């Protein structure tokens, strides 16, 4: 099984006529993703590599029976694109765009509470169920179908850990990069809960980083709600307080939470082994299986 996406997911690409959208649409189609439409205002009636383009997500969803969208729209217009996808009542929206203003995402976050759509991102690599579908920019060649779920705030860490798992012949059910911005749609807890409910997922990797309290909250959830074993990794151990390291959300305020140490301690207290390197994370997962 999988979570959120599979080979029956029908996808609209928002921004399909742009350079990034066009390129990654080809990559997603080559992987086997069921791309059924594009959506670009003013480009309705066009076609991109055999994919019909509509003026709106709603028209694309109704005509092509789509249930998911992936957003490749410039930051200035990306929140409007997300709102459009939410208004179309899709099951899933994956926002790849980096640099969306935080105040725009705050408005999106408020709207999310009023709908049933699952938003992944923004500023994320997307989601992949190996051998079935990928929505986003993940390099499909390093993934293999299997029984380990993965959730990460970092795209690069996702690729590294997955590569280490695949090298050990440990495949994945679904891998998700939830994004490193201060406000994102899908949280660690959302994803961990979905993996816990998936009968095929026998272990989970959670890759976090400094900044915020999401990992500490996830540790509390693991303690109370999860029987599936989890292994972790926390990036940013040597980052100085108050300095942003890579992601907009990776800022430690000096309040005592959000540091690598506080996150590692919380996960350790929850019974989650935390690797010093991505390879050690794969070793912990190997020991679970």
N, C-alpha and C positions, 0 to 999 in steps of 0.2 A: 504494500500500500504506500501511501504518501500523504503529505499534508499540503493543502491549498491548491496545488496544481498537479495535473496528470495529462495523459495523452488525449483526454476528451475536452480539455480546456480550450475555449475558442477565444482568440485574442485579437483585440484592436490595438494598433500601434498609433499613438498620438504623436504627430511630428514625423510621420513616415517619409515625407518628401525632403527633410533636412539631411545633412551629411551623416550625422550619427544615427538618426532613425533609419535611414536607408541602409547603411552598412550593417547595422545590428539586426535589422529585419531579415536580411539575407542569411546572417549567421544563425538566427533563431529558426528560420525555415529549414536550413541545412541540417540543423540538429533534430528536426522532426516536430517542432512546435507548430500547432495548428493556428497559423496567422490567417484570419479570415477577412480582415479589413484594415484600412488606415483611416485616420481622421485628421483633416487639416482644413481649417476655415478657408473657403474660397477655392478649394481644389476638388470639390465634389465632381465625380465623373471621370477623374483621372485614374490612372492605373500605374502602380509601381511594381515592377517585376512580377506581374500577374496578379497582384493584390489590388482589389478595388478600393478607391479612396472616396470617402464621404465628407461632407462639410461639417458634420457633427458626430459626436460619439453616440448620441441617442439614435440617429439614423442608421449608423453602422451596426449598433447592437440590435436594433429591431429587424433590420433587413438580413443580417448575417447570423442572427441568434448568438451573439457574442456574450460571454459572461466574465471577461477579464480585459484589462487594458494595461499597456505599458507606456510610460510617459517619457518621450525624448523631446521635450519642449524647453526653449531657453528660460533661464531663471525668472526673467521679468514677467513671463506669461504662464509659468508652470503651475502656479496656484490656481489660476483660472481653468487650466486644463484638468487639474485634479477635481475641482468643483464640478466641472462638466461631466467627468466620469462618475462621480458620486451621484449626481442627479440622474444619471442613466441607470441607476440601481444595479450596477455590476456586482458580482461577488467579490472580485479582487481587482485592486489597482496597484501597480508597481511603478513608483516614481524614481527614475534613475537620476534625474536632474540634480546637479550640485549647485549650491549657491542661492537657493531660494531664501528670500529674507525671512527672518524668524517671525516677524509680525504677520507675514502672510501665512506661515504655517500655523500660527496660533489660531487664525480664523478657520483654517482647514480642520484643525484639531477639534474646534467647537462643533463644526458640522459633522465630523465623524461620529460624535456621540448621538447623533440623531438618525443615523443610517446603519444598515447591516453590512456595509462594504468593508472588507479588510484592506487597509492600505499598508503597503510595505514601502519604506523609504520616507523621505527622499534621501538623496546623496547616498545611494546604495548600489551594489552590483546586481541585485535582483534575487531571483529564486530559481532553483533547478531541482527537478526530480529526475535523476539520472536515467537515461534510456527512454524517457517519455517526453519531457518538455522543459524548456528554459525560457524565462522571461527576464531579459536584461542582458548584461554584458559578460557573464561568467564564461570562462573558457571550458567548454563542454568536454574537451578531450581528457581532462584530468579526473573526471568523475566516473564512478562505476556504481551500478545498482547494488544495493545491499541493505544492511539493517541498522545503520548508524545515522542519526539525525545530527544536523549541525546548525547552530545559530551564532552569528557574529556581528559585531558592530563594524568590523573592518573587512573590506573586500580582500586586501592582500593577505591578511591572516587566514581568511577562508580558504584561499587558494593553497597556501602553504600547508595548513593542517590537512586539507583534503588530499594533497599530494602525498603527505606522509601516510595517511590512512590507505590510500590506493596502493602505495608501494608495499604495504603489508597485506595486500589482498583483502582489505576491509572496505566494503562498498557502503554507499549511503542511500538512505530512503529519500530525504529531501535536505537540501542545504539552502539557508537563507541568510543574506546579508541585510540586516535591518537598518543600517545606516548610522552615520556618526554625528548627525546634527543634534542640536539641543532638543528639538521637537520632531519626533518621528511617529509614524502611525502604529506599526506593530512593535510590541515590546518583547523583551526576553520572556516575560511571564506568559504572554499570549502564545508564543512559539513553544515554550516548554510544555504548556498545557496541551497544545495540539499534539506534540510528540508523545506525551504520556497517554493520550487517547488512541494513538496509532498502534495496533497490535504488531506490526512488523518492526517498529523501531525498538531495538533491544538496548540501545545505549545512546547517549547524547553528548555532543561536544558543545560547550558554551565559551565563546571567545569574547572577552570584554576588554575594556581599557579604562584609563583614569577619567575622572569627571562624572558628575552626577551620582545618583544612588541606585541606578537600575540594577546593577549587579548585586548589591546588598539586598534589595527587594527580591530579586530572583533567588538568592540563597534562602531567604525565609520561605518562599514558595516551595522550593525543593524539599526543605525540611518537613513541611506540613502536607504537601500534596503529591509528591512523586515517589514511585517505587522504581521507576527506570533509573539506572545508574547514570551519573553525569560526571564528566571530566572537564576541567576548565583551564583557561589560560588568560592572564591579564597583561595587557601591553602598557608600557609607560612607567615602568618601575623606577626609572632614574629621572623622570621629569621633575623639574623644580616647581614648587607651588606657584599658582597664578599665571603660569605660562602655557599658552595653547600649544598642543603638540599634534599637528596633523588635522584632526577633526574639530569642527566648531564646538562639539560637545565635550571635548577632551580638555577641560579646564578644571584644575583643582583649586577650590576657593580658600582652603586653609581652615575649613570648619570642622575638620576631623573625619569627615566622610568624603568619599570620592577619590581617595588616594589608592594607589595600588595595594598598599599594606592593608587598608581597611577592607577592600574587596577580597583579597586573598584570605584574610582572617575569617570573613563572613562565610566564604565558600568552604573553607576548611572545617569550620564549626558545623556546617551543614552536611559534612561527610563527603564533600566533593574534592577529589585530589586535583591540585593545581600544578600543572607542569611548568618547569622553568623555561622550557623550550617547546615549540610545536611538536617536535619529535617525541618528547616526553608525554605530551598529551596523547599521541597515538599509542604509546606504550601502555598508558593507563586504560585506554579503550580496549586494547588487545587483551588486557588482563580481565576485563569484564565479560568477554565473549567466550 
